[in-house]
Amino acid sequence: MQAQVYGSIHEVPEALWDGLATQHSQAMSRAFWQVLERAELNDFRYYYAVFTNDAGEAQAITSFYTISTDIAIFAPAPLRAALGAVRRFWPGFLKLKMLECGTPITIVSPPFVKRPEVADEALVAALTRLLRRVAREKRQFLIVVRDFEPNASHYEPLFGRHGYHMIDSLPNTYLTVRWATPKAYLDAMRSYYRSKLLKYLKLNQAAGISHRLVEDFADMAETLHGQWMTVHENAREFQREVLTPEFYRLFSRGMGSDSKVLLFYRGEELTGHALLLLDGEELRWLYVGRKTAENDGLYLYVAQKVVETAIELGVSKLEMGLTTYPIKQDLGAEVVPIRIALRATWGIINPFVGLGYKVLNSVPTPGKRQIFKPAGERG
């Protein structure tokens, strides 16, 4: 296969990209990448690859980007504190420019789309050649291909043949939506989890918390971004992409009715939000924002209303994202492992990259929880 690389989604011929992207996730759509390009997050620089056959027909597509990031992004707390002390004197310590293949603000597994007749081995070989060439041209030290959930695990040994190390990343969370109404969802829960959830719902309702779902929120971009920054600046988990007000504005306009936001009010005051993307039969919970950083139980209320929204929209699956695993598990979400493929551009250093990354990063492995009653106990 031959690879053609484009520096903007606007440059990619629609017939080549859209013919494959429309069969996949919204996160591969032209509209989605237009939002990311124009939103100017961090120092992301995006590229798009179309793999064609001798007849010029698109066989596969993928996206990749350069980004300055912390190689110890998932460092455990003691190491994070030590790094913080070092970075007071050396701000760029263990922060590198790298080339990533995937989608920066959500999960697409695997991070490419191909025609069914294209052999996996052929695509991986063509992709790894391309990424290594571009990484050398752009002088990137590391190449990362993300993300591989269990549905894409068969690609792992193929990347291994090309010198990639398969590394555990932060797991994702999904809720399989199998209830027709929010009441049926609550009724399916074991009594402990149902009573815990109802307790927090009552506390929030007593505090005057209400919510509504809207699709057009472009004129609220500055406010929503400010709420997201409150959460971002107080996060104890990893931090990487930094959103902009323009991201919210473009996301609302560019994704149309598939972009949604749940707005949460305390009385008449807007106190928080949850940003959502309707992606076919799946609802993706992308971000959360708050006016003030408090430990008041609002997050659980927000998460529960996201679940209710997924049920009411009639989707079959809700992606709840990374981190805050205990709360999402209490709502019935399943924790799904993610793997990434990692290699150094320099062959002499590459054998040590996998071990070094594992030493610097700690990935949680939450245990399973039985949230719902067994089928025989449901009524």
Helices and strands as residue ranges (DSSP letters): E 2-6, G 9-11, H 14-21, G 26-28, H 30-39, E 45-52, E 58-70, H 77-87, E 95-101, E 112-114, H 120-137, E 142-148, G 150-155, H 156-160, E 165-176, H 182-187, H 191-206, E 209-214, G 218-220, H 221-234, H 245-255, G 256-258, E 259-266, E 269-279, E 282-290, H 298-313, E 317-319, H 325-330, E 334-344, H 350-360, G 375-377
